[in-house]
Structure formats: C-alpha cells, structure tokens
C-alpha cells in the first residue's frame, strides 16, 4: 500500500466494525506524515507518540490532555478537576485481563455530549518501536485493548515492527491486540516533490526512480543540504555550463551514498568490482556516486569537480568557499561545449579533435586544472569509444610545461599545486598516468623555484624568510630530490648564517629551521650517507676557527639542540 492510501484505510476503519488498526511499514516512508495530515483535517482524533515512554500512566495522562486540548471549552472545563484527580486510580494490566479506564471513558462521554456526536473517536499511538525498554509491549497492547472497549473509541497503532527489540512478544500478542493490519511499502506519489520542491524533484526524479529505496528522509536531508550549499553557491554562479540541476543531483548523490547506501556500495553486484571501489578510498566513493548512483546523468561532466568539496562538507562540515567558487569559475569559463553520456558519437569526435588542437596552442597562462579537466574528459571518451585522441603523452607533457611553470606560486603549498585524483576523478588509465607525470614536473619546478628563493635569501642575508626552509622541508620527499638538494646545501656552507657579532632573532630562527631540515634529510637518507655527521663537522670547524665568544656560544647551543 502507498502512504497516501492511509487516509482511505482510516476512513474504512471509522465505518467498519474494526476497533484496533496497525499501520506497519519501514522508517521514513511517510506513515506519520500522512496520519498527521489526516488528523489536521479530521475532528475527534488524538495523537500520542510512544517515543521514550517508560510507563502506561504517562501515556494515559497525555491522552487525557490531548482530548482536553482538542475539545470545546464548555462542559469539559467543568469536569477538568474531577477527571484530573481520578488519574491516579487507573489500573493497567496485560492483554486478556480487563483494564478499567473510567477517566478516559467519562471524558469521552462529556466530549461527545457537548459535540452532540456519535462519531468514532480515534486515538493514534505512534513510534511503538521507539518506546523505552522498561515499558512492556504487553502493557501497550493491554492499553489498546481496554481503550477499544470504550464505546465509539477506536485505536490506531503506528510502527515499524521490523525494528522492534521484542519481536517475539509482539508476535505472541498481536492476534489478540490487533483487528486489522495495513502495510505501507511505498511512499506517496507526490511525497518526494512535496519535500524537495518541483524544480528540485524534476532534477533527480529519473535518477531516483532507478534506485531501490523507500526512505523519504533521504529527500528531506537532500533538501536541507542543498539549502546549506546554496548559501555559498548563490544564484549568480549558475550558467549554461554550471547548472543548478547538476548541483541538485550531486547533493542527492552524496546524501544517498551516506544515508541510504550507508557507504556499502550496494548497487555493485560483483564482489570484485565492489572491492575495487572500496580499495580506491575516497576517489572510489566519488566515482561510485557519479557512475552508479547518478548514472552519469550530470548535464556537464565537469560539475563533478566540486563533488569532493561537497562530500567533505556533508561528512564533516568543513569546506573552503574559495576552493569551491574557484572550481565553479573554471567550469563556467571552460571554452568547450560540455559533453556527457547523452552526446552523439559525432559530437564526441569533434570534442576530441578540438581538445588535441587546443593543446597545440596553449599560451602558458591557462589554469592547469581547467586544462587537465578538458583533457580528462577527452581521454575518458577516447578510451570508452576507442577513438585516438591524436596526441601522445610526451606531447601533452611538453605543451603543459609552460602552463605548469607559470602557475607556480610559492605562497601556496606544493600540495595545492598538484593534481589529485580525488579532485578530477580520472576514469582512463592514461589520465592517471599523466597525473603522475604532471605532478613530477610540478614538484621539480616548485622545488627549483623554492630553493632558488632560499639561496637568494641566504646570499642577501634576508633571514626573515626563514619560513622558506620549513616549506622546503615539507615539500622535499623522494630520495632523488633529497640527494640532489643536500649536495647544493653542502656547497653553500649548509646555508648556515654568520653567527659572530650582533645578530637578529630572524637569524636565530633561520638556524633553528635549518637544524630541522638537516635532521629530516639525515633521517630520510639514513646513516650510510653521513649527512648529519658532515653538518656537525662543519659546525666544529666554525667553532674552532672563531675568536668571537658569542659566535662560539651560539654554535655550542646549536650542537646541543642537534
């Protein structure tokens, strides 16, 4: 049964001889929403949630106050004190044993008399599976049974029975306590659109219909996350290239992956394929979202470049407005027409040819990520359709060298300069190989520029630039890099400033940073290279050759810190 058909079931209950109805179904399918909509438009109803309830008395008190709250003023007010005082005498037992509820019965009679009504009064009990463990399910069924014995009172229990912790007790007493059960296994046809909004639902409806899930909370969370993201991505960022439809899909894909899929890659049937995505870490999850959840349905495949930022935003609440807006800017300023799953073979072939030609005319002032994104798309379709791109890897690297060189900004870390798979989501093996080669060139260029700046600062006694040593230590990683630069460091007197006479605090901070760099290089090269020993010998030489007592003192302090 669909959730919107709950109304029909309740109308049937009112007209039938049934007294106790169970509305069963999974969480998030719309049971409570449709019941509350019915209550809003129907008189003679009372709603009580069993969430966290520990005892029957608290439930009865809530029923009592709900009836008072929903009834007219007149005679109910006159009986208020009398009925309130009787609450302590209520006796609740288990199913099969009579339960006396005179307070509710008397109150119901007063309400009906004032309304001059003989209609049924329906009491709804929601969240059975969320009751406190100290409240026995037999007591709940006893309450339902006793209330149903009151003339014109009918009871409706709403639950997700598959979540009950006392399923055996439920099965044992269900037949006695429940007259009729309806099971809700589909949400209302209009529910997703009502939750998401018309435009938002149109964006994800086709994708959603291909997925097997029945949890309306996924749509609610998608809507809330989208609203949060659009605080940063305001209406002025949207264009023909970066469309709001793609943002909606990305937000939905992220929420579905985390909430419905539970990050278990459920849409992948083959275990071997599933292991591949899992072993790929974060990039595997992002690839799974675009391929298996969103079915490659983004209007512009470049839009997925913001997926990693939004995923981090959703999962941990951390994001960089600058990074997101920069990626959107790149998408909007991309010169080629976007291509995706729905493009024709002719369109793809034209795009491949255009991409190859654009590489031959690079000026060097282009944004590396924008250029690689274009290349990544081309390589993906080249491999998928077995169409030659017409340009090999060596040529691509050659054309990119100037773009890389002009894009180096020492104020930013080397990590910020590199291309990361998690950001661009390469699908072709060739794209992955190129990322490695490009990052090698970036590293080499970055270290060259950074070390030249260090040498310049050292030669010109500009020791206030001591943070350059820290940046260099964090950037130099491979053994080949370390071998190359440790020799240059030795050739320039280990970059050690003159410590005689009066010095500044910047000179001393430079020395401290230098010690850290020396230790890091020695740790990576191991004892076989003896770099640390040679630096120590150099300090000894400076110590013995100096007649300046302050210089000798400072060198001794450095040796102690080693």
Secondary structure, 3 states (H helix, E strand, C coil): CEHHHHHHHHHHHHHCCCCEEEEEECCCCCHHHHHHHHHHCCCCEEEEECCCCCCHHHHHHHHHHHHHHHCCCHHHHHCHHHHHHHHHHCECCCCCCCCECHHHHHHHHHHHHHHCCCCCEEEEEECHHHCCCCCCHHHHHHHHHHHHCCCCEEEEEEECHHHCCCHHHHHHHHHHHCCEEEEECECCCCHHHHHHCHHHHHHHHHHHHCCCCCCHHHHHHHHHHHHHHCCCCCHHHCCCCCCHHHHHHHHHHHHHHHHHCCCCCCCCCCHHHHHHHHHCCHHHHHHHHHHHHCCCCCCCHHHHHHHHHHHHHHHHCCCCHHHHHHHHHHHHCCCCCCCCCCCCHHHHHHHHHHHHHHHHCCCCCCCHHHHHHHHHHHHHHHHHHCCCCCCCHHHHHHHHHHHHHHHCCCCCCHHHHCCCHHHHCCCCHHHHHHHHHHHHHHHHHHHHHHHHHHHHHHHCCCHHHCHHHHHHHHHCCCHHHHHHHHHHHHHCHHHCCCCCCCCCHHHHHHHHHHHHHHHHHHHHHCCCCCHHHHHHHHHHHHHHHCCCHHHHHHHHHHHHHC
